[in-house]
């Protein structure tokens, strides 16, 4: 997100510059239209004109993802309103009519490790700009969904700061350049969107005479309306190396000195956001336009955050305490707290304990159809996730709010007494974060409202190695390249043959050792082999890479053997075969035999197809709204992560297994087709989580059961899977479950191993297999009875020991009425120690204090403190007293004021710890009874 930037040009007139270019509008004639041209020139010669709409828009056509036909472009009756949908559509159609391919928005979860979330329209084209993948089209235009949270505290406070927005952009991949980009930007701005030319100003880089000449001589902008500006304003770069160059921008002059009143004052009152604000206003029982500034700001925050939240969850981001999950959790919690400040109670449907965010989210989803059509189909999952997260947060919010208020009150009071600025300790901020789920940013906001600062250095120390996840989303897209020679510059893409064959002749095109290119590698060395063609599958789509051998031969004499243990894809489509040279020498240019381990490939095929069947079974058993959140297809097992809010019941797991094994028994033949992505989606094919797809996709179908976009390897018939068994089902994050299972040979091995264990158990227990459960339950009952008897015996022994040492109690205090006993009870266990203490407190009578210690096992210490009411009334608390004593034994503990237990790991320190307890107890009681 970037704030408004006012530039003073001739005459001191203010201008509005949106550096990443934006169009902001509400409806029909009440409009604020703001545009900025960006032309970026680098070593790859790409240009982009981007218009960013600072919020969502609800489209009513599919123009955002489909090429526009000539008939559409020539339609003179097209909608010329300035609604969000209209502006998006008109922008895309404008560039489509000029030869640009309309491409769909990429996911908010980028396929790029340098950024946490998608933050710019050009991000999906980064591999093209770096030359790592070939261009698919010469010209493209997109409406890209983006998230930025680096300055979330400004949301609602300024006219145009947002966490979620769409960035409209046009891109040239080595096709056209400044002349066309400038001319089309001017046509879009003045003709398509109708901004008056006499209110537009232009800036260029200070020495970019070419752009200056194009603007003046070809477009006709007067010289006095073209401003040369420096590197900070008009030079785009993304890193120390990589694409960069001068840029040019268009400014719109609002003439504020003339009292311009024909515009909406901020983005929030446009048709992109205001319907959401209206919904929140209704729940809060306030009128937005009659509200004060503070209330308006709070409504804007909810309106903004709900859009970001809905689209993040829709794209598979689940609230958590790390990474992008922390981003969405933070936004949810900010929205919840803001709603409470507005006085929103319950869900607005009569349930005062209900969640209100789902109610507002329904409006966001209603407006989402043309921004991202899949959002509506994921509505139930989005609503359930929001409801669950809000109610979970509310459970701790009230306690945390009370604690924070008390902390702030104490800080302010101490600051007044000491005449210093109030500052909340970092450890207190961390306590709120760690225990009560308060993002530190919320603590900072509340503290700021009270005029209190936060000791962030102290907070970071408490966080240790944890980072503030909300700041992890980089605010720039890094396009820099390494100085070393790029693989993609010297090696062509690898031809994959693995769908048809498991062995092939190939030529070694490159060898890498420790990442460095070499010409020859000898026996014993680890190496990465690059072939011109390969039958080896490279890890992708959750499926691990193939294993096998790469060999060279001369007649009957084998010259070299490379054992391949992994295959990965480099940027682009180059397969990197990782292995060890077991024999001989391998050289660049050598012809080799590449052979995949057929047994391991079959295991992977079985597990991959079984994964598809598992997803289909899950959708049948627990609901269609569940979706994949990750997967692993290995030789020994499969792992499938999915969105669901609770553990699966045993009967559900059995039903899932039953469905899958039934489909296996049907011996259904799989069908594999290559088709256009749009056609595949229309046919109902499911996309793999986190995968990026080209225009042509591979569809794997188990007729009547499953249809998925998938580039992995699969069996020909479900009968090849042979059998399926779920091994574990567990939660791995909030709202994310994981199933691990085995199929094929791994299934047979698993069943055989279990059968062997059962045979051994039957032999040991001397019963039949069907009698094992009854026999084990009987043994457990018998063991429980014996343990209780042993425990009772230990307790009796401890009480007997206690009766023997009761006489060791000694009087303390000025009146000598308080009896104190501090003793070691050898190897007495913790439960028996408790029985002994209860006996002693009763025997010594009130007032009395008992401290007992023991070493019940190697490396173990048990400590106990028991105080009668008369001792507690003096201000002594057993829980607080025993803690420091336990630390002397390498442990800790606590409890109630009258009774507390602790443990430790250093029995050798027990005698000294008890001596310290005796000394402290006598000293404190003597002081209290003076």
BELKAMO-V982273 format. One record per helix or strand of 3 or more residues. SS is the DSSP state (A for helix, B for strand). FROM is the first residue (numbers start at 0). TO is the last residue. If there is no record, write none. Layout:
ss:SS from:FROM to:TO
ss:SS from:FROM to:TO
This chain:
ss:B from:4 to:7
ss:A from:9 to:11
ss:B from:13 to:16
ss:B from:23 to:26
ss:B from:29 to:31
ss:B from:45 to:52
ss:A from:69 to:72
ss:A from:83 to:95
ss:A from:122 to:128
ss:B from:138 to:146
ss:A from:151 to:153
ss:B from:163 to:172
ss:A from:177 to:191
ss:A from:196 to:198
ss:B from:199 to:204
ss:A from:208 to:218
ss:A from:222 to:224
ss:B from:225 to:228
ss:A from:230 to:233
ss:B from:234 to:236
ss:B from:243 to:245
ss:B from:248 to:251
ss:A from:255 to:257
ss:A from:266 to:268
ss:A from:273 to:283
ss:A from:292 to:313
ss:A from:322 to:340
ss:A from:356 to:365
ss:A from:373 to:376
ss:A from:378 to:417
ss:A from:425 to:435
ss:A from:439 to:448
ss:A from:455 to:462
ss:A from:468 to:470
ss:A from:486 to:489
ss:B from:502 to:512
ss:B from:515 to:517
ss:B from:519 to:521
ss:B from:525 to:530
ss:B from:547 to:553
ss:B from:556 to:568
ss:B from:574 to:586
ss:B from:590 to:595
ss:A from:597 to:621
ss:B from:627 to:632
ss:B from:637 to:642
ss:A from:649 to:664
ss:B from:668 to:675
ss:A from:676 to:681
ss:B from:695 to:701
ss:B from:705 to:708
ss:A from:717 to:720
ss:B from:723 to:732
ss:B from:735 to:742
ss:A from:744 to:764
ss:A from:768 to:807
ss:B from:809 to:811
ss:B from:817 to:823
ss:A from:829 to:843
ss:B from:847 to:853
ss:B from:860 to:866
ss:A from:868 to:871
ss:A from:877 to:886
ss:B from:891 to:894
ss:B from:898 to:903
ss:A from:906 to:927
